[in-house]
Amino acid sequence: MFTPLNISEIKADAKMKISDGWKALILGSLVLIFSEVLSSITIQNSYYIADGQYLTVSTPTSFSSLFSLLVAPVVTVGATKYFLNFANGREFGTNDIVYAFNNYLKILGAMLWKSLFEFLWSLLFVIPGI
């Protein structure tokens, strides 16, 4: 049965976990940051319109598009497993991030389904009355 904790117990537990493993948290965060940076590489193109005015357009590179579609979701799942194992006091390591690549097709399919459902549900904000 679940017994609720008070805030001081939660804070003490969090401080203890973070004081023991703050380097591991930074490593997991850097992996996620690196994944997001690779997903957001863009090229800026400037087009001359008229009378000295330019239109600047940022377009993603094909590498960043493929990376954000095929690799970033799997890295996100692996990093989530890494952080959850840390938070729950289980043994964790970089093998948690690599774990996601061992089940690549299942995880990629699940993340693509999730994205599809998010897109479809967000249409309710754009098209009222559905």
TIMI-2910 file (N, C-alpha, C, CB; in pm, 1 decimal, decimal comma, always signed):
<rs>
+----------+----------+----------+----------+----------+----------+----------+----------+----------+----------+----------+----------+------+
!      n_x !      n_y !      n_z !     ca_x !     ca_y !     ca_z !      c_x !      c_y !      c_z !     cb_x !     cb_y !     cb_z ! resn !
+----------+----------+----------+----------+----------+----------+----------+----------+----------+----------+----------+----------+------+
!    +84,0 !   -118,1 !     +0,0 !     +0,0 !     +0,0 !     +0,0 !    +88,4 !   +124,3 !     +0,0 !    -95,5 !     -0,1 !   +121,6 !  Met !
!    +43,3 !   +223,5 !    -67,2 !   +118,3 !   +348,0 !    -79,5 !    +99,4 !   +432,6 !    +46,0 !    +74,0 !   +426,4 !   -204,9 !  Phe !
!   +210,3 !   +474,3 !   +104,6 !   +202,3 !   +566,2 !   +218,8 !   +261,2 !   +698,8 !   +175,5 !   +277,5 !   +509,6 !   +344,9 !  Thr !
!   +186,4 !   +805,8 !   +191,1 !   +235,7 !   +936,3 !   +146,3 !   +353,4 !   +983,6 !   +232,0 !   +122,4 !  +1040,3 !   +150,4 !  Pro !
!   +446,7 !  +1050,7 !   +167,0 !   +562,3 !  +1106,5 !   +236,1 !   +542,4 !  +1255,7 !   +254,2 !   +692,9 !  +1077,7 !   +158,6 !  Leu !
!   +600,7 !  +1308,5 !   +357,7 !   +593,5 !  +1453,8 !   +369,5 !   +708,4 !  +1516,7 !   +291,2 !   +597,9 !  +1497,7 !   +518,3 !  Asn !
!   +702,6 !  +1644,9 !   +270,8 !   +796,5 !  +1713,2 !   +181,4 !   +938,9 !  +1706,7 !   +232,5 !   +755,9 !  +1857,7 !   +163,3 !  Ile !
!   +958,6 !  +1708,3 !   +363,2 !  +1095,2 !  +1704,2 !   +416,2 !  +1161,0 !  +1568,3 !   +388,9 !  +1094,6 !  +1733,4 !   +567,7 !  Ser !
!  +1084,6 !  +1460,2 !   +392,3 !  +1140,4 !  +1328,8 !   +359,8 !  +1176,4 !  +1320,0 !   +212,0 !  +1041,1 !  +1217,6 !   +396,6 !  Glu !
!  +1092,9 !  +1375,5 !   +126,9 !  +1120,6 !  +1374,9 !    -17,1 !  +1246,0 !  +1456,1 !    -47,1 !  +1000,2 !  +1431,1 !    -96,2 !  Ile !
!  +1258,5 !  +1574,1 !    +15,1 !  +1375,5 !  +1659,0 !     -7,2 !  +1502,7 !  +1592,4 !    +43,1 !  +1356,9 !  +1794,2 !    +61,3 !  Lys !
!  +1496,2 !  +1529,1 !   +159,8 !  +1614,2 !  +1462,8 !   +215,6 !  +1657,7 !  +1347,3 !   +125,6 !  +1585,4 !  +1411,6 !   +358,4 !  Ala !
!  +1561,4 !  +1270,5 !    +74,8 !  +1592,8 !  +1160,1 !    -14,5 !  +1656,0 !  +1211,4 !   -144,1 !  +1466,4 !  +1079,0 !    -45,2 !  Asp !
!  +1599,4 !  +1318,1 !   -200,2 !  +1653,1 !  +1375,0 !   -324,4 !  +1794,1 !  +1429,3 !   -303,3 !  +1561,1 !  +1486,5 !   -376,7 !  Ala !
!  +1817,9 !  +1498,2 !   -192,7 !  +1951,8 !  +1552,1 !   -165,4 !  +2053,8 !  +1440,1 !   -150,3 !  +1950,3 !  +1638,9 !    -38,7 !  Lys !
!  +2014,6 !  +1330,7 !    -83,9 !  +2105,9 !  +1219,1 !    -66,1 !  +2141,2 !  +1155,9 !   -200,9 !  +2044,3 !  +1114,5 !    +27,5 !  Met !
!  +2040,5 !  +1134,2 !   -285,8 !  +2065,7 !  +1072,9 !   -415,9 !  +2151,5 !  +1162,2 !   -504,2 !  +1934,4 !  +1041,9 !   -485,8 !  Lys !
!  +2122,4 !  +1291,0 !   -503,3 !  +2197,7 !  +1382,8 !   -589,2 !  +2340,1 !  +1400,2 !   -538,3 !  +2127,5 !  +1519,1 !   -596,9 !  Ile !
!  +2358,6 !  +1404,6 !   -406,0 !  +2494,7 !  +1421,4 !   -353,7 !  +2582,2 !  +1301,0 !   -386,7 !  +2491,1 !  +1443,2 !   -202,0 !  Ser !
!  +2522,9 !  +1182,9 !   -396,0 !  +2600,2 !  +1063,7 !   -428,8 !  +2627,7 !  +1050,5 !   -578,4 !  +2527,8 !   +940,9 !   -379,8 !  Asp !
!  +2536,8 !  +1097,8 !   -663,3 !  +2550,9 !  +1070,1 !   -806,4 !  +2535,0 !  +1189,4 !   -896,8 !  +2453,4 !   +969,0 !   -846,0 !  Gly !
!  +2581,7 !  +1306,4 !   -856,0 !  +2560,8 !  +1424,2 !   -939,9 !  +2639,3 !  +1416,3 !  -1070,2 !  +2599,6 !  +1549,8 !   -864,2 !  Trp !
!  +2753,7 !  +1346,9 !  -1069,5 !  +2832,4 !  +1334,1 !  -1193,4 !  +2756,3 !  +1250,6 !  -1296,7 !  +2971,0 !  +1269,7 !  -1163,8 !  Lys !
!  +2687,6 !  +1147,5 !  -1248,8 !  +2609,3 !  +1063,5 !  -1340,2 !  +2493,3 !  +1142,3 !  -1399,8 !  +2556,5 !   +938,6 !  -1267,1 !  Ala !
!  +2433,0 !  +1230,6 !  -1321,1 !  +2324,1 !  +1312,6 !  -1373,7 !  +2373,7 !  +1408,8 !  -1480,3 !  +2256,9 !  +1390,1 !  -1261,2 !  Leu !
!  +2491,9 !  +1463,1 !  -1459,4 !  +2548,7 !  +1553,8 !  -1559,9 !  +2578,6 !  +1477,8 !  -1688,6 !  +2677,4 !  +1621,3 !  -1506,3 !  Ile !
!  +2631,3 !  +1355,5 !  -1676,4 !  +2658,8 !  +1274,1 !  -1795,6 !  +2531,3 !  +1247,0 !  -1874,8 !  +2724,6 !  +1141,2 !  -1755,7 !  Leu !
!  +2424,1 !  +1205,9 !  -1807,5 !  +2297,2 !  +1181,9 !  -1876,2 !  +2242,0 !  +1307,6 !  -1940,1 !  +2195,6 !  +1125,5 !  -1780,0 !  Gly !
!  +2256,0 !  +1420,3 !  -1870,7 !  +2208,5 !  +1547,3 !  -1926,1 !  +2288,0 !  +1587,5 !  -2049,4 !  +2216,8 !  +1657,5 !  -1821,0 !  Ser !
!  +2418,6 !  +1564,9 !  -2047,1 !  +2501,7 !  +1599,2 !  -2163,4 !  +2466,3 !  +1514,5 !  -2285,0 !  +2649,7 !  +1581,5 !  -2129,7 !  Leu !
!  +2432,7 !  +1388,0 !  -2262,2 !  +2390,8 !  +1303,0 !  -2373,7 !  +2263,6 !  +1358,4 !  -2437,1 !  +2368,4 !  +1157,5 !  -2326,3 !  Val !
!  +2166,6 !  +1398,9 !  -2352,5 !  +2042,1 !  +1455,9 !  -2406,1 !  +2066,3 !  +1589,1 !  -2476,7 !  +1940,2 !  +1475,1 !  -2293,7 !  Leu !
!  +2150,2 !  +1673,3 !  -2418,6 !  +2179,7 !  +1802,8 !  -2480,5 !  +2247,6 !  +1782,4 !  -2616,2 !  +2269,6 !  +1888,6 !  -2387,6 !  Ile !
!  +2344,5 !  +1691,3 !  -2622,9 !  +2413,7 !  +1662,9 !  -2748,5 !  +2315,8 !  +1611,6 !  -2853,5 !  +2526,1 !  +1560,6 !  -2726,3 !  Phe !
!  +2223,4 !  +1527,0 !  -2812,4 !  +2122,2 !  +1474,8 !  -2904,8 !  +2034,2 !  +1587,8 !  -2958,2 !  +2035,1 !  +1368,2 !  -2835,0 !  Ser !
!  +1993,8 !  +1678,4 !  -2871,2 !  +1910,0 !  +1791,0 !  -2915,1 !  +1985,9 !  +1887,0 !  -3005,4 !  +1856,0 !  +1866,6 !  -2794,6 !  Glu !
!  +2113,1 !  +1909,3 !  -2977,4 !  +2193,6 !  +1997,9 !  -3062,4 !  +2207,0 !  +1939,6 !  -3202,8 !  +2333,4 !  +2020,7 !  -3000,6 !  Val !
!  +2233,8 !  +1809,2 !  -3211,3 !  +2244,2 !  +1746,5 !  -3343,1 !  +2111,0 !  +1747,7 !  -3417,6 !  +2294,1 !  +1603,3 !  -3329,2 !  Leu !
!  +2000,3 !  +1746,6 !  -3343,3 !  +1869,1 !  +1748,8 !  -3407,0 !  +1830,3 !  +1886,6 !  -3458,1 !  +1764,9 !  +1700,2 !  -3310,8 !  Ser !
!  +1897,7 !  +1989,8 !  -3410,3 !  +1853,5 !  +2125,2 !  -3444,8 !  +1952,1 !  +2202,2 !  -3531,4 !  +1827,9 !  +2202,6 !  -3320,0 !  Ser !
!  +2040,2 !  +2134,7 !  -3600,9 !  +2134,4 !  +2202,0 !  -3690,6 !  +2057,3 !  +2255,3 !  -3811,7 !  +2249,2 !  +2104,7 !  -3735,6 !  Ile !
!  +2073,2 !  +2382,5 !  -3838,6 !  +2001,8 !  +2444,4 !  -3951,1 !  +2099,8 !  +2521,7 !  -4039,3 !  +1889,5 !  +2538,6 !  -3899,8 !  Thr !
!  +2053,1 !  +2550,5 !  -4159,1 !  +2126,5 !  +2634,4 !  -4253,4 !  +2041,4 !  +2758,7 !  -4278,1 !  +2158,1 !  +2557,6 !  -4388,4 !  Ile !
!  +2104,8 !  +2874,5 !  -4269,7 !  +2030,8 !  +2998,0 !  -4295,6 !  +2058,7 !  +3045,2 !  -4436,9 !  +2068,3 !  +3107,7 !  -4193,5 !  Gln !
!  +1950,7 !  +3067,9 !  -4508,9 !  +1960,3 !  +3119,4 !  -4645,4 !  +1895,2 !  +3256,7 !  -4649,7 !  +1893,1 !  +3022,4 !  -4747,9 !  Asn !
!  +1962,2 !  +3349,4 !  -4714,0 !  +1906,4 !  +3483,5 !  -4730,1 !  +1869,7 !  +3504,0 !  -4876,4 !  +2007,0 !  +3592,7 !  -4682,3 !  Ser !
!  +1750,7 !  +3553,6 !  -4898,3 !  +1700,0 !  +3578,3 !  -5032,8 !  +1672,8 !  +3727,4 !  -5049,2 !  +1571,5 !  +3495,3 !  -5060,3 !  Tyr !
!  +1720,4 !  +3781,4 !  -5160,3 !  +1695,8 !  +3921,9 !  -5190,4 !  +1553,1 !  +3935,5 !  -5242,4 !  +1799,1 !  +3976,8 !  -5294,3 !  Tyr !
!  +1476,4 !  +4025,1 !  -5180,8 !  +1338,1 !  +4045,1 !  -5223,7 !  +1331,8 !  +4165,3 !  -5317,9 !  +1243,9 !  +4065,8 !  -5101,0 !  Ile !
!  +1351,1 !  +4283,3 !  -5265,3 !  +1349,4 !  +4405,2 !  -5346,9 !  +1390,4 !  +4522,0 !  -5258,7 !  +1208,0 !  +4430,0 !  -5410,7 !  Ala !
!  +1441,8 !  +4625,5 !  -5320,8 !  +1476,4 !  +4749,4 !  -5251,4 !  +1567,7 !  +4725,3 !  -5130,9 !  +1349,9 !  +4820,2 !  -5206,3 !  Asp !
!  +1662,2 !  +4637,0 !  -5143,5 !  +1758,1 !  +4612,5 !  -5035,5 !  +1704,3 !  +4530,8 !  -4919,6 !  +1806,9 !  +4741,4 !  -4983,6 !  Gly !
!  +1590,0 !  +4467,6 !  -4937,0 !  +1533,6 !  +4385,9 !  -4828,1 !  +1564,0 !  +4238,8 !  -4854,7 !  +1379,2 !  +4408,5 !  -4814,8 !  Gln !
!  +1593,3 !  +4169,8 !  -4747,4 !  +1626,9 !  +4028,2 !  -4755,6 !  +1532,3 !  +3946,1 !  -4668,7 !  +1772,9 !  +4004,7 !  -4713,1 !  Tyr !
!  +1505,7 !  +3827,7 !  -4713,8 !  +1428,1 !  +3731,2 !  -4636,4 !  +1523,0 !  +3619,4 !  -4595,2 !  +1305,6 !  +3675,4 !  -4718,7 !  Leu !
!  +1536,2 !  +3598,0 !  -4464,4 !  +1623,8 !  +3492,9 !  -4413,9 !  +1539,6 !  +3374,9 !  -4369,7 !  +1711,2 !  +3544,3 !  -4297,3 !  Thr !
!  +1574,8 !  +3256,9 !  -4420,7 !  +1500,3 !  +3135,5 !  -4390,9 !  +1596,5 !  +3032,5 !  -4332,1 !  +1429,7 !  +3079,8 !  -4518,6 !  Val !
!  +1558,6 !  +2974,3 !  -4219,3 !  +1637,8 !  +2866,8 !  -4159,7 !  +1576,2 !  +2733,5 !  -4198,1 !  +1645,6 !  +2881,5 !  -4004,9 !  Ser !
!  +1655,4 !  +2648,1 !  -4259,2 !  +1606,0 !  +2515,3 !  -4297,1 !  +1694,1 !  +2410,1 !  -4232,1 !  +1603,8 !  +2497,4 !  -4452,1 !  Thr !
!  +1633,7 !  +2304,4 !  -4181,1 !  +1715,2 !  +2199,4 !  -4119,6 !  +1795,0 !  +2123,4 !  -4225,1 !  +1626,7 !  +2102,1 !  -4040,3 !  Pro !
!  +1912,4 !  +2077,7 !  -4186,0 !  +1992,2 !  +1996,9 !  -4277,9 !  +1930,6 !  +1857,5 !  -4287,0 !  +2141,3 !  +1989,2 !  -4231,2 !  Thr !
!  +1964,3 !  +1785,8 !  -4390,5 !  +1910,3 !  +1650,8 !  -4404,1 !  +1964,7 !  +1560,0 !  -4294,2 !  +1943,9 !  +1592,9 !  -4542,6 !  Ser !
!  +2088,1 !  +1584,8 !  -4249,0 !  +2142,1 !  +1506,7 !  -4138,2 !  +2061,0 !  +1528,1 !  -4011,7 !  +2288,0 !  +1543,0 !  -4113,6 !  Phe !
!  +2031,6 !  +1654,0 !  -3979,0 !  +1957,1 !  +1680,2 !  -3855,5 !  +1813,9 !  +1628,9 !  -3865,5 !  +1956,8 !  +1830,3 !  -3823,9 !  Ser !
!  +1756,8 !  +1633,0 !  -3984,7 !  +1622,2 !  +1579,0 !  -4001,2 !  +1620,6 !  +1428,0 !  -3979,8 !  +1568,0 !  +1613,1 !  -4140,1 !  Ser !
!  +1714,2 !  +1358,4 !  -4040,1 !  +1722,0 !  +1213,4 !  -4021,2 !  +1758,0 !  +1177,4 !  -3877,9 !  +1824,0 !  +1153,1 !  -4116,7 !  Leu !
!  +1848,2 !  +1253,0 !  -3819,2 !  +1887,0 !  +1226,4 !  -3680,2 !  +1769,1 !  +1245,2 !  -3585,4 !  +2002,8 !  +1318,0 !  -3638,5 !  Phe !
!  +1694,1 !  +1353,6 !  -3604,1 !  +1581,5 !  +1378,8 !  -3514,6 !  +1467,8 !  +1280,0 !  -3536,2 !  +1530,6 !  +1520,0 !  -3533,7 !  Ser !
!  +1459,5 !  +1220,6 !  -3653,1 !  +1354,7 !  +1122,0 !  -3680,5 !  +1394,9 !   +980,8 !  -3638,0 !  +1320,3 !  +1122,8 !  -3828,4 !  Leu !
!  +1522,1 !   +942,9 !  -3659,7 !  +1562,7 !   +804,5 !  -3640,4 !  +1645,6 !   +777,2 !  -3514,8 !  +1639,2 !   +761,1 !  -3757,7 !  Leu !
!  +1718,5 !   +876,2 !  -3465,0 !  +1809,6 !   +850,3 !  -3353,7 !  +1765,6 !   +919,7 !  -3224,7 !  +1949,7 !   +895,1 !  -3390,4 !  Val !
!  +1725,4 !  +1044,2 !  -3233,2 !  +1692,5 !  +1121,1 !  -3112,5 !  +1582,1 !  +1058,0 !  -3026,8 !  +1650,5 !  +1260,2 !  -3152,0 !  Ala !
!  +1474,2 !  +1003,4 !  -3085,5 !  +1373,6 !   +939,9 !  -2999,1 !  +1428,4 !   +821,1 !  -2920,3 !  +1256,1 !   +894,4 !  -3082,6 !  Pro !
!  +1516,7 !   +746,0 !  -2980,7 !  +1573,0 !   +628,5 !  -2913,5 !  +1669,4 !   +672,5 !  -2802,7 !  +1646,0 !   +536,6 !  -3015,7 !  Val !
!  +1747,6 !   +777,4 !  -2828,4 !  +1836,2 !   +831,8 !  -2725,3 !  +1753,5 !   +885,4 !  -2609,2 !  +1926,7 !   +943,4 !  -2783,4 !  Val !
!  +1640,6 !   +948,7 !  -2638,3 !  +1553,5 !  +1001,6 !  -2533,0 !  +1499,7 !   +889,7 !  -2444,6 !  +1437,2 !  +1080,1 !  -2594,3 !  Thr !
!  +1458,9 !   +778,4 !  -2504,6 !  +1409,6 !   +664,7 !  -2426,1 !  +1521,2 !   +606,9 !  -2339,7 !  +1352,1 !   +555,4 !  -2518,7 !  Val !
!  +1640,0 !   +592,8 !  -2396,1 !  +1752,7 !   +541,5 !  -2318,7 !  +1789,4 !   +632,7 !  -2203,0 !  +1872,7 !   +522,5 !  -2408,1 !  Gly !
!  +1789,6 !   +763,1 !  -2226,4 !  +1821,1 !   +858,5 !  -2119,6 !  +1711,8 !   +858,2 !  -2012,3 !  +1838,2 !  +1000,4 !  -2177,6 !  Ala !
!  +1587,5 !   +840,2 !  -2053,7 !  +1478,3 !   +832,5 !  -1956,5 !  +1495,1 !   +710,3 !  -1867,2 !  +1342,1 !   +827,8 !  -2028,1 !  Thr !
!  +1531,4 !   +596,4 !  -1926,8 !  +1557,0 !   +475,6 !  -1847,5 !  +1673,8 !   +498,7 !  -1752,8 !  +1585,8 !   +354,5 !  -1939,5 !  Lys !
!  +1775,9 !   +566,1 !  -1797,9 !  +1892,9 !   +599,4 !  -1716,5 !  +1852,3 !   +682,4 !  -1594,5 !  +1997,1 !   +675,8 !  -1800,6 !  Tyr !
!  +1774,1 !   +789,0 !  -1616,8 !  +1732,5 !   +876,0 !  -1506,7 !  +1635,1 !   +806,0 !  -1412,3 !  +1668,7 !  +1002,9 !  -1561,6 !  Phe !
!  +1545,1 !   +724,0 !  -1466,6 !  +1451,3 !   +651,6 !  -1379,6 !  +1523,6 !   +550,3 !  -1291,0 !  +1345,0 !   +580,3 !  -1463,8 !  Leu !
!  +1620,2 !   +480,0 !  -1346,2 !  +1697,1 !   +387,0 !  -1264,1 !  +1773,3 !   +461,1 !  -1155,0 !  +1794,1 !   +306,7 !  -1350,9 !  Asn !
!  +1826,2 !   +577,9 !  -1186,6 !  +1894,2 !   +659,5 !  -1086,4 !  +1796,7 !   +702,8 !   -976,9 !  +1958,8 !   +782,8 !  -1152,3 !  Phe !
!  +1680,9 !   +752,6 !  -1015,9 !  +1583,8 !   +803,3 !   -918,9 !  +1526,5 !   +693,1 !   -830,7 !  +1471,3 !   +874,2 !   -990,8 !  Ala !
!  +1512,7 !   +572,4 !   -884,8 !  +1454,9 !   +462,3 !   -808,1 !  +1558,7 !   +383,0 !   -729,7 !  +1380,9 !   +369,8 !   -900,1 !  Asn !
!  +1684,9 !   +424,4 !   -735,7 !  +1788,9 !   +358,5 !   -658,4 !  +1837,7 !   +227,8 !   -718,4 !  +1739,7 !   +333,4 !   -521,7 !  Gly !
!  +1803,6 !   +201,1 !   -842,2 !  +1851,9 !    +80,0 !   -909,1 !  +1990,2 !   +106,8 !   -966,6 !  +1753,4 !    +34,6 !  -1021,2 !  Arg !
!  +2056,9 !     -0,3 !  -1006,5 !  +2186,6 !    +16,3 !  -1069,5 !  +2166,0 !    +76,5 !  -1208,3 !  +2262,6 !   -119,2 !  -1077,8 !  Glu !
!  +2246,7 !   +173,5 !  -1241,2 !  +2231,9 !   +242,2 !  -1369,6 !  +2369,9 !   +267,1 !  -1428,0 !  +2153,5 !   +376,2 !  -1353,7 !  Phe !
!  +2371,9 !   +290,8 !  -1555,9 !  +2497,8 !   +319,8 !  -1624,1 !  +2470,6 !   +353,9 !  -1769,6 !  +2595,1 !   +200,4 !  -1613,8 !  Gly !
!  +2578,0 !   +370,5 !  -1844,1 !  +2562,0 !   +405,9 !  -1984,9 !  +2496,7 !   +292,8 !  -2063,8 !  +2697,2 !   +440,9 !  -2046,2 !  Thr !
!  +2496,6 !   +172,3 !  -2007,7 !  +2429,0 !    +62,1 !  -2077,1 !  +2278,0 !    +84,0 !  -2082,7 !  +2459,7 !    -71,1 !  -2007,9 !  Asn !
!  +2223,9 !   +170,8 !  -1996,7 !  +2080,8 !   +203,5 !  -2005,0 !  +2051,0 !   +283,2 !  -2131,2 !  +2035,9 !   +282,7 !  -1880,6 !  Asp !
!  +2142,0 !   +370,8 !  -2170,0 !  +2122,3 !   +449,2 !  -2292,0 !  +2139,0 !   +359,1 !  -2414,2 !  +2222,1 !   +568,5 !  -2297,8 !  Ile !
!  +2236,1 !   +268,2 !  -2408,2 !  +2258,8 !   +175,2 !  -2518,4 !  +2145,1 !    +73,0 !  -2526,9 !  +2394,2 !   +103,5 !  -2501,4 !  Val !
!  +2078,7 !    +45,2 !  -2413,7 !  +1966,2 !    -49,2 !  -2409,4 !  +1861,7 !    -15,2 !  -2515,3 !  +1901,4 !    -49,1 !  -2269,9 !  Tyr !
!  +1837,5 !   +111,7 !  -2533,5 !  +1735,4 !   +153,3 !  -2629,6 !  +1772,6 !   +111,3 !  -2771,6 !  +1715,2 !   +304,9 !  -2623,3 !  Ala !
!  +1900,0 !   +109,0 !  -2804,1 !  +1941,4 !    +69,3 !  -2938,6 !  +1933,1 !    -81,5 !  -2958,0 !  +2083,1 !   +117,1 !  -2966,1 !  Phe !
!  +1933,1 !   -157,7 !  -2847,5 !  +1915,9 !   -302,2 !  -2859,0 !  +1772,9 !   -337,7 !  -2899,4 !  +1951,7 !   -370,5 !  -2726,8 !  Asn !
!  +1678,5 !   -252,7 !  -2865,6 !  +1537,3 !   -271,3 !  -2901,5 !  +1494,0 !   -160,3 !  -2997,0 !  +1447,0 !   -272,4 !  -2774,2 !  Asn !
!  +1579,0 !   -129,7 !  -3093,4 !  +1564,2 !    -11,0 !  -3177,6 !  +1428,5 !     -3,3 !  -3247,5 !  +1673,6 !     -8,3 !  -3280,7 !  Tyr !
!  +1389,6 !   -107,0 !  -3317,9 !  +1267,2 !    -99,6 !  -3398,6 !  +1142,6 !    -86,5 !  -3311,8 !  +1255,0 !   -223,1 !  -3487,5 !  Leu !
!  +1135,9 !   -158,0 !  -3200,5 !  +1020,7 !   -147,0 !  -3111,3 !  +1009,1 !     -6,5 !  -3053,2 !  +1030,9 !   -249,5 !  -2998,5 !  Lys !
!  +1120,8 !    +45,6 !  -3006,1 !  +1119,1 !   +178,7 !  -2944,1 !  +1092,4 !   +286,0 !  -3048,4 !  +1252,1 !   +207,0 !  -2872,3 !  Ile !
!  +1153,9 !   +275,2 !  -3164,3 !  +1129,8 !   +374,4 !  -3269,6 !   +983,6 !   +372,5 !  -3311,8 !  +1220,9 !   +348,0 !  -3391,4 !  Leu !
!   +925,8 !   +252,3 !  -3328,7 !   +784,4 !   +243,0 !  -3364,4 !   +694,2 !   +303,4 !  -3258,0 !   +745,9 !    +98,6 !  -3387,6 !  Gly !
!   +723,9 !   +276,6 !  -3130,8 !   +643,1 !   +332,7 !  -3022,4 !   +653,0 !   +484,8 !  -3018,8 !   +686,9 !   +274,4 !  -2888,0 !  Ala !
!   +771,7 !   +538,1 !  -3039,2 !   +788,7 !   +683,5 !  -3037,5 !   +721,1 !   +749,0 !  -3158,4 !   +938,0 !   +719,3 !  -3035,0 !  Met !
!   +725,7 !   +683,4 !  -3273,5 !   +657,0 !   +739,4 !  -3390,4 !   +505,4 !   +736,6 !  -3371,1 !   +695,6 !   +661,7 !  -3518,0 !  Leu !
!   +451,4 !   +628,3 !  -3310,9 !   +308,4 !   +624,4 !  -3279,1 !   +272,3 !   +735,5 !  -3181,2 !   +269,6 !   +487,3 !  -3220,6 !  Trp !
!   +357,5 !   +755,4 !  -3080,2 !   +333,0 !   +862,2 !  -2982,6 !   +327,3 !   +997,8 !  -3051,8 !   +442,4 !   +862,7 !  -2874,1 !  Lys !
!   +421,0 !  +1020,2 !  -3142,8 !   +423,4 !  +1147,5 !  -3215,5 !   +300,2 !  +1164,1 !  -3303,3 !   +549,5 !  +1157,4 !  -3300,9 !  Ser !
!   +258,4 !  +1055,8 !  -3366,9 !   +138,0 !  +1061,5 !  -3449,5 !    +15,6 !  +1097,3 !  -3366,3 !   +115,9 !   +928,1 !  -3520,2 !  Leu !
!     +0,0 !  +1032,2 !  -3251,1 !   -114,6 !  +1062,7 !  -3165,5 !   -108,2 !  +1204,9 !  -3110,9 !   -122,0 !   +963,5 !  -3050,4 !  Phe !
!    +11,2 !  +1252,3 !  -3076,0 !    +24,4 !  +1391,6 !  -3031,1 !    -18,0 !  +1487,0 !  -3141,6 !   +169,5 !  +1421,8 !  -2987,7 !  Glu !
!    +24,3 !  +1457,9 !  -3264,8 !    -14,1 !  +1542,6 !  -3377,3 !   -165,2 !  +1541,6 !  -3397,8 !    +56,5 !  +1496,7 !  -3504,8 !  Phe !
!   -224,4 !  +1421,8 !  -3396,5 !   -369,2 !  +1412,7 !  -3418,9 !   -448,3 !  +1481,0 !  -3308,1 !   -411,8 !  +1266,7 !  -3429,6 !  Leu !
!   -407,5 !  +1463,1 !  -3182,6 !   -479,1 !  +1529,4 !  -3072,9 !   -457,9 !  +1680,6 !  -3076,7 !   -433,1 !  +1473,3 !  -2937,4 !  Trp !
!   -341,5 !  +1725,7 !  -3122,5 !   -319,6 !  +1870,3 !  -3130,3 !   -403,2 !  +1934,4 !  -3240,7 !   -171,7 !  +1900,0 !  -3153,6 !  Ser !
!   -450,0 !  +1856,7 !  -3336,7 !   -540,3 !  +1911,5 !  -3438,3 !   -670,7 !  +1963,7 !  -3375,7 !   -571,9 !  +1804,3 !  -3544,0 !  Leu !
!   -705,0 !  +1909,2 !  -3259,3 !   -825,0 !  +1957,9 !  -3191,9 !   -813,7 !  +2103,8 !  -3152,0 !   -853,3 !  +1874,4 !  -3070,0 !  Leu !
!   -691,3 !  +2152,2 !  -3130,6 !   -672,5 !  +2293,1 !  -3099,2 !   -683,8 !  +2380,3 !  -3223,9 !   -537,2 !  +2314,4 !  -3032,8 !  Phe !
!   -648,2 !  +2325,5 !  -3337,5 !   -647,2 !  +2401,5 !  -3463,8 !   -785,0 !  +2400,0 !  -3529,9 !   -541,7 !  +2343,6 !  -3560,8 !  Val !
!   -845,5 !  +2283,9 !  -3534,3 !   -975,7 !  +2267,5 !  -3599,6 !  -1081,2 !  +2246,6 !  -3491,6 !   -974,2 !  +2147,4 !  -3700,7 !  Ile !
!  -1150,6 !  +2351,5 !  -3451,8 !  -1248,4 !  +2336,1 !  -3344,7 !  -1372,6 !  +2258,7 !  -3393,7 !  -1289,6 !  +2474,7 !  -3290,5 !  Pro !
!  -1437,9 !  +2193,1 !  -3302,5 !  -1561,7 !  +2125,8 !  -3334,4 !  -1546,6 !  +1982,1 !  -3375,9 !  -1629,7 !  +2198,0 !  -3439,7 !  Gly !
!  -1424,4 !  +1929,0 !  -3373,9 !  -1406,8 !  +1787,3 !  -3409,8 !  -1445,4 !  +1702,7 !  -3289,7 !  -1259,1 !  +1756,7 !  -3454,5 !  Ile !
+----------+----------+----------+----------+----------+----------+----------+----------+----------+----------+----------+----------+------+
</rs>
